[in-house]
Amino acid sequence: MAGVGLSWPSKLTRRPHHFVAIAIFFWFRCAVKMTVTVDEKKTTFTLKKSEEAFNAAKELMPGGVNSPVRAFKSVGGQPILIDSVKGSHMWDIDGNEYIDYVGSWGQQLLVLAPLAETMKKGTSFGAPCLLENVMAEMIISAVPSIEMVRFVNSGTEACRGVLRLAPAFTGREKIIKFEGCYHGHADPYLVKAGSGVATLGLPDSPGVPKAATAPTLSSPYNNIADVELLFETNKGEIAARNSGFITPKPDFLNALCRITKENGALIFDEVMTGFRLSCGGAQEYFGINLDLTTLGKIIGGGLPVGAYGGRREIMVMLAPAGPMYQAGTLSGNPLAMTAGIHTLKRLKEPSQYDYK
Ligand SMILES: Cc1ncc(COP(=O)(O)O)c(C=O)c1O
C-alpha cells in the first residue's frame, strides 16, 4: 500500500482549520485504486491551476495523461499536476505541499547530485559507456538468478524482451500468465483472465490481434493443479510462466520451479518486487531458483530504466551474442545508469530491508 497525504504550504500553515485533502493509493494485485477525501471547510485550498492544466492536457493527449492510472478514473476526482519533489514531500502547481507515500511507484529520485555530474559529460552517447558495466555488476551481484543482464527503458520493454527470449531459448511458443497480473502493455500480456476463458488467449484491449494473444494461457495464481493441467494439455509447447506480486501459498513457487525445470522456463516479473521485497527481490526472499527475471521502476531511480536477465546460457541468445533481436537507442544511457547505480548503492546500505 502506498499513499499521498496533503500537508500545507507555508502560507497556509497559519490556518490550521483550513482545507485538508488526502489521497490514498492502494496497490492491490498490481492494480491501483485511489480515494480522495476533502474537508469542505478549508476553502483556501485550491487545485485551480491543476484543473486548468488538466483540461488543456485533455485536448493535447488522450485522456490528458501519458499513463492511464494517472487519470484518477477508478477513484474519482482529477489529477493533481506535480511541480516538484524533495525527499518525502512534493508540491503541485497550485503550491500545495503533499507527503509523498508513492515515491513514483518505488522509483523516487534519490540521486540529483551524481546526475548533475553525469549530465556535464553528456546525456546520451549512442555507444557503450562504463556506467553500464557498473550497473550490470550491481544487478548481477544482487539478484540470485541473474548471470547476465540487458538494459532497456521500461518494465514493459523488459517483460516484452523475456516474452521473445524464453520461446527463443526453449523452442516453445506458449506462455502461462497468471490472472490479474500486469506485466506491461505488450500484446501477449493483454489477455482477459476470467476463469471461463482460462485457457483461451482473448485480447483485453482493442487493437491487440487475436493471433498475438493466442500463445498466452492464463491460470489462477496459487493454483498448482491448474498449472499442471495446462502443462499436461499443452505438452512440449509452454516456454514460460510469469508471476506477479500476490503472496504465494507455501510451496506454490517451489512447485512452479519443479514443473518448469523439465518443461520450459520460470520467469519472475520483479518490476515491482525487485530491490524492494529484498535486495535480491522476491526470488531471494522466497529462495526460488528461476530462469529469467524482469526489473524496472526502482532500478532507474526516477529515470526510465528496465532490465531483464537470467542464466548466461539463455542470455547469450540475445543479439549480438546470439540470434534473438532486441535493441534500444537510449538503452543503457549514462543518465539512467547513473540514477540506477546511485539508487542501488543506497539500497545496499545497512538497515534498508530491516522489516524482513
Ligand atoms: C509487475 C509489473 N510489471 C511490468 C510493469 C510495466 O512497467 P512499466 O510501467 O515501466 O512499463 C509494471 C508496471 O506497473 C508492473 O507493475
PDBQT file of the ligand as one rigid body, heavy atoms in Angstrom, charges set to zero:
ROOT
HETATM    1  C1  LIG A 401       4.684  -6.109 -12.235  1.00  0.00    +0.000 C 
HETATM    2  C2  LIG A 401       4.834  -5.109 -13.345  1.00  0.00    +0.000 A 
HETATM    3  N1  LIG A 401       5.409  -5.490 -14.500  1.00  0.00    +0.000 NA
HETATM    4  C3  LIG A 401       5.574  -4.624 -15.511  1.00  0.00    +0.000 A 
HETATM    5  C4  LIG A 401       5.152  -3.318 -15.417  1.00  0.00    +0.000 A 
HETATM    6  C5  LIG A 401       5.356  -2.367 -16.559  1.00  0.00    +0.000 C 
HETATM    7  O1  LIG A 401       6.354  -1.443 -16.226  1.00  0.00    +0.000 OA
HETATM    8  P1  LIG A 401       6.412  -0.014 -16.949  1.00  0.00    +0.000 P 
HETATM    9  O2  LIG A 401       5.225   0.753 -16.487  1.00  0.00    +0.000 OA
HETATM   10  O3  LIG A 401       7.728   0.566 -16.500  1.00  0.00    +0.000 OA
HETATM   11  O4  LIG A 401       6.408  -0.255 -18.413  1.00  0.00    +0.000 OA
HETATM   12  C6  LIG A 401       4.536  -2.886 -14.242  1.00  0.00    +0.000 A 
HETATM   13  C7  LIG A 401       4.052  -1.501 -14.114  1.00  0.00    +0.000 C 
HETATM   14  O5  LIG A 401       3.363  -1.122 -13.202  1.00  0.00    +0.000 OA
HETATM   15  C8  LIG A 401       4.369  -3.804 -13.177  1.00  0.00    +0.000 A 
HETATM   16  O6  LIG A 401       3.794  -3.443 -12.020  1.00  0.00    +0.000 OA
ENDROOT
TORSDOF 0
